């Protein structure tokens, strides 16, 4: 059985841009099949890797839409509505997105003491005396004693994350 590639290229059309909690939500519609793709852009704090990557994607979208980027795109952190307006002017622009598949697992555990929720779960193992939970970030395994465990539920959220945007689409 062949595995799906972790990074995919997909040609999309910019559909819309809105502001949500100080971030800009950019929506893309793939040219062929699949559901729409959402990217989140942030413009502050300056110098952070996530901010630099967001501003780079923002500038590439504007260039593809033939709109001149602002002199200081980081200043849009104070006015994300203006950033969304500029992006909406690019609606209909074709772009090549580089996407990474992201799967996030969350474990909800009901015990005699209450309900706990653990995010960034890699794996769980059921042993006769405990539920062993391995989480991302190099943390030690978490042991939940079986005698206090009422029930548990492992959920997964799968999405495509935009890691790069190319402007040259043939």
C-alpha angles and dihedrals in degrees: 000000000000119000121230113252113259093222121044135181118222131176110228142170121231106245108175147335126213137169119247120175097332093313127099116237111208118193124203129189115211114235090226125036132308131082126295119282124228126206126187120214125198126187101192152095094043118234097022113129093235091051093048091050091047093050090048091053090045092053092047091053092050092048091050089050090048093241121138112243118233117263092246109027091178089067087069087078086082092047111032090162089068090051090051091049091053091049093048088057086063093056110139094029115138116230137173110233124199106212135191122202110238122193118187120189125200126190121207114196126192113201135164087265095054141271124321129186124205121192131197093037117176100183144339128214126196113216126177092258105029150011108246115207123195116198135190121260099057095280119155117260116276117230119205111190113239092223092065096039116106099172142322138208128200116202130185129206114198121192142150116250121206109232100166141007125211121199100201108087120166 
